[in-house]
Structures are given as C-alpha cells and as structure tokens.
Amino acid sequence: MAKKPENLSFEQSLTELETIVAHLEQGEVSLDDALKQFERGIKLVRQSQAKLEQAQQKVSILLNEDDAELAPFTVESE
C-alpha cells in the first residue's frame, strides 16, 4: 500500500510523481487506473507545494532574524 502523501519526503514525492507521469505517458493504462493515478499525483503535488511553502517561510524567518540586532549574552550569577 502506498504511503500517504503527507508522510513522504519532498524527494520521495517527486520520484513518485515522475513515475506516475511516465506511466500515464505510455498510454497503456485503463481509464479507471489513469484517474486513480492522476488523483494520487494531484495529492502529491499539493503536499509538495505545501512543503515548499513551509521551507520558504522558514528561510524568510531565518533571514529576517539575521537582520535583528543581537544582544550580548550574559550569565546571571546565582
């Protein structure tokens, strides 16, 4: 049984998408099977887009944090 798209890494999703596209391009798939694979592909694309957006937000946050002034770290005595 295939893993849920949300449980796959970005790279695994891309690999599976490439496989689906290659399989569909061969044209030897029944209509029902083609629809199922297309649906799976759409889910993989949406999940991959969400992962890319999350990564972009993290990068943006990290870049914005670098612009902030850093305060010296002092250890409080007990």
C-alpha positions in Angstrom: 0.0 0.0 0.0 1.3 3.4 -0.9 2.2 5.9 1.8 0.0 8.9 2.3 1.5 12.0 0.6 1.9 13.8 3.9 4.2 11.0 5.1 6.5 11.2 2.2 9.6 13.4 1.9 9.7 16.1 -0.8 12.2 14.0 -2.7 10.0 10.8 -2.4 7.0 12.7 -3.7 8.9 14.0 -6.7 10.2 10.5 -7.5 6.6 9.1 -7.3 5.3 11.9 -9.5 7.9 11.2 -12.1 6.8 7.5 -12.1 3.2 8.4 -12.4 3.8 10.8 -15.3 5.9 8.2 -17.1 3.3 5.5 -16.6 0.5 7.8 -17.9 2.5 8.9 -20.9 2.9 5.3 -22.1 -0.9 5.4 -22.7 -1.4 1.7 -21.8 -3.4 2.4 -18.6 -7.1 1.9 -18.3 -9.2 4.9 -17.7 -10.0 4.0 -14.1 -6.4 3.4 -13.3 -5.4 6.6 -15.1 -7.9 8.6 -13.0 -6.6 7.0 -9.8 -3.0 7.8 -10.7 -4.0 11.3 -11.7 -5.7 11.8 -8.3 -2.7 10.5 -6.5 -0.5 12.8 -8.5 -2.6 15.9 -7.6 -2.4 15.0 -3.9 1.4 14.6 -4.2 1.7 18.0 -6.0 -0.4 19.8 -3.4 1.6 18.2 -0.5 4.9 19.1 -2.2 3.7 22.7 -2.7 2.8 22.9 1.0 6.3 21.6 2.0 8.0 24.1 -0.3 5.9 27.0 1.2 6.9 25.9 4.7 10.6 25.8 3.7 10.3 29.2 2.1 8.7 30.6 5.3 11.5 29.1 7.4 14.1 30.7 5.2 12.4 34.0 5.3 12.2 33.9 9.1 15.9 33.0 9.3 16.9 35.8 7.0 14.8 38.3 9.0 16.3 37.1 12.2 19.8 37.8 10.9 18.9 41.4 10.4 17.9 41.8 14.0 20.5 43.2 16.4 22.0 40.6 18.7 22.3 41.4 22.4 25.4 40.3 24.3 24.8 37.1 26.3 25.5 37.4 30.0 25.3 34.7 32.6 23.5 35.6 35.7 25.2 34.8 39.0 23.4 32.6 41.4 
